[in-house]
Amino acid sequence: MAIVIATSNKKGWPGKTSSATNTAQVLSKKLKKKVLVIDLDEQCNLSQSILWKENFVENKETGELFNLKSKIKIKDLIIKKTKNFHIIPGSVDALYLFNIILENNNKVIWKASQKLEDICKNISKGSVKDIQKVSTMLKGVMFDREEWVKVFKKNLSEVEGDYDYIILDLPPSVSMITESAWVISDYLLVPISDYFALNGAEWLVEKMIEIKRDYNDNLRFIFFFNKVPLSSNLFWKNHVNKEYAKLMNGFREAIEENEVLSSISHIMDNVIRESRDIEKSHGSGKSLLEFKDSKALEDYVHFSKELHTLCKNA
């Protein structure tokens, strides 16, 4: 059965998507693992990075993975990039509408359905049935976490046996889609790239612990340092910037001192250093694997091996 890993951080641009992309590609190419990535971020950066401009088409059916009444089969959404590396691309429109409708209009929909029922009490019987139908339809739009999770989990179960890893790239926010994905994941992979990302991670942890407590006791957290700046001093050029080293040490100490978090979390030993190769990769449509002498590729190889060992020994 596949290990399900979701990338998460409340702050945008901590390297969440690039880490999902490069880790998945290294796992499939270097470690010979079968990997499926699913783009659930409405920005679709992962899809565009992997499929590039010429081959990327918004998949307006991705949101159907959460729809109880959908007749879409998850296997029909999969694009085989290589033998071991597959992707379900995202759709800006579909996921955006899912979030907006379900998060912002629930109260309005509920009030409307209640109002319709009140009207039904005071009109002729001939109209009551029609309005009751409308009321039922409105209530059917209401978000039901258990229903979404059940549907998404059922869809994943149809392909879990085909992969070693399923990696979910999530939006940089806590939304209905994000929380539903957390419930069915084995690990949450949280990048920390600076103080702002660290603050975002701290806030995120509260929500993740809540999901773990109420819905998924097997959930574990994996934190890693990304876009790590190196010292500008030529003598120390291969060492981490001193200020950033303080952030790393402080975060490690905070996790170790928290009895609950330390028991369910892992901080990766391998870090991902700052590298222009990652930007070049995204900007050219080339996989980081094509940058043969890249330090970034070297980092992701070590990182992916550590991640695989961690998951295998859990």
N, C-alpha and C positions, 0 to 999 in steps of 0.2 A: 504493500500500500504506500502511496505517495506521502511524503512529509509536506505539510502545507505551511508555507512561510508568508506572512504578510508584512510589507514594508510600511512603516508608519512614522509620522512626525507631524505635529500641529503646525510647525513653521514651514513655509515654502522654501525651496532651494537649499536644503541641507545635504543634497546628493542622494535623496531617497530613490528616485527613478534611475539615475545612472548606476547606483549600486545594485538595484534589482536587475537591470539590463546586463551589466558586466559579470555579476556573480552567476547569473543563469547561463550565460554563454561560456564562462570558464568551466562551470560544472558539467555542461554538456560536451564541450570540446576536449578539455584537458583531463577531466575525471571520468569521461565516458558515461555520464549519467543522463537518463532521459528526463527532460525538463519541459514543463509547460508554464508559460507566463500568461497571466490574465490582466489586462489593462483596465482597471476600474477607476482610474483618475480621469475626470472629465477633460483635463488638458490634453490627454492622449500623447504625452511626450514620449512615453515608452514605445508606443506603437509606431510613431513617426521615426524614432531613432532606429528601431529594428528593421522596419519595412521601408524606410526612407520615402522620399516624396513620390517617386514614380510608382511605388507599389502600395502606398498607404491609402486605404479607403475607409472612411468612417463606417464602423460596424454598428448599424442602428439597432441590431438585435441583441447586443451584449446585455442591455438592461433586462432582457427577458429571462436571464438566469435567476432573477429574483421573483418572477411572475408565476403565481400558482396556476393560472389558466393558460399559460403559454404552451404552444405545441412545438416550440423550437427545441431541437436536440443539440446538446452541447458539442457533440462531435462534429456537427455541421458548421460550427463557428471556428473551428481550429484551422490555422494556416501552418503548414509544415515548412519552416524556414530551412532546416537541415534534418537529417535523419533523427537526431536526438534532441533537437531544439524546436519547439512548437510555440505558437502564440495565438491568443484570442485577442484581437485588437479592440480598442475601445471606441466610443462614440461620444463626442462632445454633446450633441443634442440629446441623445437618449438619456445619458446619466445626469445631465444637467436638469432635465425635466423631471426625472425621478426624484432628485433631491428637492427641487423647488416645490413641486406639487405636494410631496409627502411631508416635508418639514414645515412649510409655510402656510399650507392651506387646510391642514387637518381640523383646526378649530372652526374655520369658516364652513367647511363641509359638514362638520358635526352639527353646528347651529342651524345650517340650512335644512338638514334632514329632520331635526327636531321641529323646526318651524313648519315644514311640510306636514308633519304628523298632526300638529295642532290645527292646521287648516282643514285636514281631512275630517275632523270632528264636526265641522260646521258647514259642510257642503253636501250636495246630493250624492247618493250612492254610486251613481254612474261615473262620477269623476274620482271617487275615492281610490279605486283600483289603479288608475293611471298614476296618481300622485304617489301612491304607496310604492309603485314600481320605481319611480324616480328616487324616492327615499332609500330604497334598498340598494339601488345602484350607487348612490352617494356614499353610503356606509361601506360599500364594497371597496371603495378607494382608500379607506382608512388604513394606516400603517399597523401591521401586526408583526412584531419582531419575531415571534415564534414561527409564524407562517413563512416569513422571508428566509429565515435560517433553515427551516425544513426544506424549502424549495431549493435554495442554493446548495445545501448539503447533498440533496438527492442528485442534483446535476453533477456535482463533483464526483459523487460515488460512481457515476457511470464511466469515468475516465481515470480514477485514482489508481487502478490496477495497471494502467499503461505507463505510468511515470514513477520516477524516483522522487522528484520534487515538483510541487506546484507552487509557483511564486505569484502572489497577488500584489500588484502595485496600486496603492490606495491614495485617495485625495489627501492633501495636507490640511485636513480638518476632521472633526468628529461628526460624522453624519450617519444617516440610517444605513447607508451602504458600508461605511467604515465599521460600524459596530457589528453589523451582520457578518462581515468578513472575519472579525476578531473571534466571533463565537465558534467558527468552524476551523480556526487555525491551530496549529501546534506551537508555532513560534511567532512572535512579533519582532521584527528586525528594525531597530530604531537607530538611525544615524545621528551623530552629534558633530556638528561642524564648527560651532562657535557658541558664544554665551547665549545668543537668542535661541538657537536650536536646543541648547541645554534647558532653557526656561520652558520651551515648548514641550520637551520630553518630560520634564517634571510634572507639568499640568496633565500631560497625556497619561502618565503612570496612574494617576488617580482613577481615570476612566477605565484603564485597562484592568486594574485590580478589581474594580466593580464588576466588569464583565467576567473576569475569572471567577470571582466569588459567586455570582448569580447564575452563570450559564456554562462556563467552560473551565473546570478545575484543572484540566491538563495543560492549560495555556502557560507558556514560559516566555520570558523576555530576553532578547539578546541586544545589548547596546554595543555600538562600535564608533570609533572616532574616524571621521571622514574629512577630506579636504584639509588634512593636517599640514600646517605651515612649518617649513624648516627654518633653521637659523640663517640670518643674513650674514653672519660671521663666517668667513671662508674656512677658518680652522674648524668650526663646528657645523659646516654646511650639511652634513648628513644627520644632524640632530634636530629634534623638535624645538621649535621656537619656545623660549623660556616661559613666556606668558601663557602660551597654549598648554605647555606642560603642567602649569599650575592648575589649569582648568581640568585637565585629565586626572591629575592626582586627587583634586578635590572631589570630583565626581565618583571616583573609585572608593574614596573614603566614605562618602555619603551612602553609597550602596552597601558597603560592608557594615556600616553602623546600623542600618535598618534591617532588623531581624526578618521581617516579612519579605522585603525585596531581595535580600541577599540569598534567601532560600529558593527563590523562583527566577533569579536573573543570572545572566552571564555577561561579562564584559570581555569582548574579544581582545586577545593579545595583539593580533595583527591589526595595523591601522592602514588607512588609505591616504597617502600623501597628496598634497596639491600637485596637479599635473595639467599642463596644457593639452596633453594627449587626449584626455577625456573630453575636453571641449572640441578638439579637432575631430574626434570620433563622431560626436553628435552632429557636428557641422558638415561632415562629409558623407555621412551615411555608411561609413566603414566601421566594422566591428573593432573593438580595442585589440582583439586577437591578431589583427593585421599589422599592429604596431610592434614589430618583433622585439626591439630593444627597449621598449617602454618600461619605465619604472612603475607606472601605474598598472600595467599588465602584470608585472612581477608582484605588486602588492595584492592584486585581486586573486592571483593564483594561490599565494600563501593564505589569504583571507578565506577563500573558498574551501581550501583543504581543511582549515581549522573548523569552519562551519560544518563541513561534512562529517568530520570526526566527532564533533559535539553532538550532532543529530543522531549519528549511528550508535553512539555510546549511551544515549539518554535512556 
